[in-house]
């Protein structure tokens, strides 16, 4: 029973986490078992899903946003799942193709990551909001790159090929047993082939039941402005903030 006036109902109203309020028992009841099986199936489907290029390109075309498509060195989904290292690498021939584009101020990448379902549901909507905010400052995002079999670090190679100083890598997050549609947004300033994860800023759980797309786009925009002003991201950005506070005092 999920009456919002009870403590149990109040807790359930603020989380999708799997909770047990009943007494300890040797096995879950039938309803809980079926719910678990359904959520597990959704998580597997998300991990194994392929990027819906047709849906994404149609959405971007409707916005008048140019786009291009790349595939990481993990040529298939099976390879991508078993070889994370290959999902981080952009093949040279595809880098050569991207290098023909004019250099954008900010490279924007939509990558399947571990949930192409999340990108299909939320990817174009997020890019729409971010593009609105960046264009107000006269910042050009160039072609939106649709990346198949993509890990987060693939964005570094894409940014280098495009000669972009800032990259926003939007990927489907690893699905849990309560959500398989969350976006992770990774923003990096001055990416390189050796960029560590500590040099990125991340905004996570971007979805209808998590962080709203509009709020996530605003946070991303604010980070981009700050990164470009200070010339760094990740841990270095936090250190620059602290230095500036001390200096201003």
C-alpha positions in Angstrom: 0.0 0.0 0.0 1.5 3.3 -1.1 -0.7 5.9 0.8 1.4 9.1 0.7 0.3 9.9 4.2 2.1 6.9 5.6 5.9 6.8 6.2 6.1 4.0 3.6 4.1 5.9 1.0 6.2 9.1 1.6 9.4 7.2 1.0 8.2 5.5 -2.1 7.0 8.9 -3.5 10.6 10.2 -3.6 12.5 7.2 -4.9 12.3 4.4 -7.5 14.8 2.3 -5.5 13.8 -1.3 -4.7 12.7 -1.2 -1.1 11.4 -3.9 1.3 9.2 -2.7 4.1 7.9 -6.2 5.1 9.3 -8.7 7.5 12.3 -10.8 6.6 11.3 -13.9 4.5 13.0 -16.7 2.7 11.7 -15.7 -0.7 10.2 -12.6 -2.4 6.5 -12.7 -3.1 5.3 -13.3 -6.7 4.7 -9.6 -7.5 8.2 -8.6 -6.3 9.8 -11.5 -8.2 8.0 -10.5 -11.4 8.9 -6.8 -11.0 12.5 -7.8 -10.5 12.5 -10.0 -13.6 11.0 -7.2 -15.7 13.5 -4.6 -14.5 16.4 -7.0 -15.1 15.1 -7.6 -18.7 14.9 -3.9 -19.3 18.4 -3.4 -18.1 19.7 -6.1 -20.4 17.8 -4.7 -23.3 19.3 -1.3 -22.7 22.9 -2.6 -22.6 22.4 -4.7 -25.7 20.5 -2.0 -27.7 22.0 -0.3 -30.8 21.9 3.4 -31.5 18.7 4.4 -33.3 20.4 6.5 -35.9 17.3 7.0 -38.0 15.3 8.4 -35.1 18.2 10.6 -34.0 18.9 12.0 -37.4 15.2 12.7 -38.0 15.1 14.7 -34.7 18.3 16.6 -35.5 17.1 17.3 -39.1 13.8 18.8 -37.7 16.0 21.2 -35.7 18.1 22.1 -38.6 21.2 20.7 -36.9 23.9 19.1 -39.1 25.2 15.7 -37.9 27.7 13.0 -38.7 28.1 9.4 -37.7 31.1 7.5 -36.4 31.7 4.1 -34.9 34.4 3.4 -32.3 37.1 0.7 -32.8 34.6 -1.7 -31.2 32.9 -2.6 -34.5 30.0 -4.6 -33.0 28.0 -4.5 -29.8 29.5 -7.8 -28.5 33.0 -6.4 -28.9 31.9 -3.2 -27.3 30.7 -5.0 -24.2 33.7 -7.2 -23.8 36.4 -4.7 -24.9 35.8 -1.3 -23.2 39.2 -0.1 -24.4 38.1 -0.3 -28.0 35.0 1.7 -27.3 37.3 4.6 -26.3 39.2 4.7 -29.6 38.2 6.5 -32.8 39.6 4.8 -35.9 41.9 7.0 -38.0 39.8 6.9 -41.1 36.8 8.3 -39.3 39.0 10.9 -37.6 40.1 12.0 -41.1 36.5 12.4 -42.2 35.6 14.5 -39.1 38.7 16.7 -39.7 37.0 18.0 -42.9 34.4 19.9 -40.8 35.0 23.5 -39.7 36.2 23.6 -36.1 33.3 24.1 -33.6 33.6 26.0 -30.4 32.0 23.1 -28.6 31.9 19.5 -29.9 28.7 17.7 -29.0 28.5 13.9 -29.2 25.5 11.6 -28.7 26.9 8.1 -27.9 25.0 5.0 -27.1 27.2 4.1 -24.1 25.5 1.4 -22.0 22.0 2.4 -22.9 21.1 3.4 -26.4 17.5 3.5 -25.1 18.4 6.5 -23.0 19.8 8.4 -26.0 16.8 7.5 -28.1 14.4 8.9 -25.4 16.4 11.9 -24.2 19.3 12.7 -26.5 17.8 15.1 -29.0 15.8 16.9 -26.3 19.0 17.6 -24.3 20.9 18.7 -27.4 18.1 21.1 -28.3 18.2 22.8 -24.9 22.0 23.0 -24.8 22.1 24.4 -28.4 19.7 27.1 -27.5 21.8 28.3 -24.6 25.1 28.1 -26.4 23.9 29.9 -29.5 22.8 32.8 -27.4 26.5 33.3 -26.6 27.4 32.9 -30.2 29.1 29.5 -29.5 29.0 27.1 -32.5 28.5 23.3 -31.8 29.2 22.3 -35.4 27.8 18.9 -36.5 26.3 16.8 -33.7 28.3 13.5 -33.8 26.3 10.3 -33.4 28.7 7.7 -32.0 28.1 4.0 -32.1 29.7 1.6 -29.6 30.9 4.6 -27.6 32.6 4.9 -24.2 33.1 8.3 -22.6 36.7 8.8 -23.7 35.7 8.4 -27.4 34.7 12.1 -27.1 38.3 13.1 -26.7 39.3 11.6 -30.1 36.2 13.2 -31.7 37.1 16.6 -30.3 40.7 16.3 -31.5 39.5 15.4 -35.0 37.2 18.4 -35.0 39.8 20.7 -33.4 37.4 21.6 -30.6 38.6 22.9 -27.3 35.5 21.8 -25.4 33.6 18.5 -25.8 30.3 17.4 -24.4 30.0 13.7 -24.4 26.4 12.5 -23.8 26.1 8.8 -23.2 23.5 6.3 -22.0 24.4 5.5 -18.4 24.8 2.0 -17.1 21.2 0.8 -16.3 20.3 -0.2 -12.8 17.3 -2.2 -11.7 15.1 0.8 -11.3 16.1 2.9 -14.3 17.5 2.2 -17.8 16.9 5.6 -19.4 19.4 7.9 -17.7 21.9 10.2 -19.6 25.4 10.9 -18.4 26.8 14.2 -19.6 30.6 14.5 -19.5 32.2 17.9 -20.2 36.0 18.2 -20.9 38.1 21.2 -21.6 41.2 20.8 -23.8 40.8 17.1 -24.3 43.8 15.0 -25.4 44.5 11.3 -26.1 45.6 11.0 -22.5 42.8 12.8 -20.7 42.1 11.1 -17.4 38.6 10.8 -15.9 39.7 13.3 -13.2 39.8 16.0 -15.9 36.1 15.7 -16.7 33.0 17.1 -15.1 29.9 14.8 -15.0 26.2 15.5 -14.7 24.3 12.2 -14.2 20.8 10.7 -14.0 19.4 13.0 -16.6 15.9 11.7 -17.3 12.2 12.4 -16.6 12.3 10.8 -13.1 15.8 12.2 -12.3 17.4 15.5 -13.2 15.2 17.3 -15.7 16.7 17.9 -19.1 16.2 21.6 -18.9 18.1 21.8 -15.6 20.9 19.5 -16.9 21.4 21.6 -20.0 21.6 24.8 -17.9 24.2 23.1 -15.6 26.2 22.0 -18.6 26.1 25.4 -20.2 27.3 27.0 -16.9 30.2 24.5 -16.7 31.2 25.2 -20.3 31.3 28.9 -19.8 33.4 28.5 -16.6 35.7 25.9 -18.3 36.4 28.2 -21.3 37.1 31.1 -19.0 39.5 29.2 -16.8 40.9 26.9 -19.4 40.4 23.7 -17.4 37.9 21.1 -16.2 37.5 18.4 -13.7 39.7 18.5 -10.5 41.7 21.4 -12.0 38.5 23.4 -12.4 37.7 22.9 -8.7 41.3 24.0 -7.8 41.0 27.1 -9.9 37.7 28.0 -8.3 39.3 27.7 -4.8 42.3 29.8 -5.9 40.0 32.5 -7.3 38.0 32.7 -4.1 41.2 33.1 -2.0 42.6 35.7 -4.4 39.3 37.7 -4.4 39.3 37.7 -0.6 
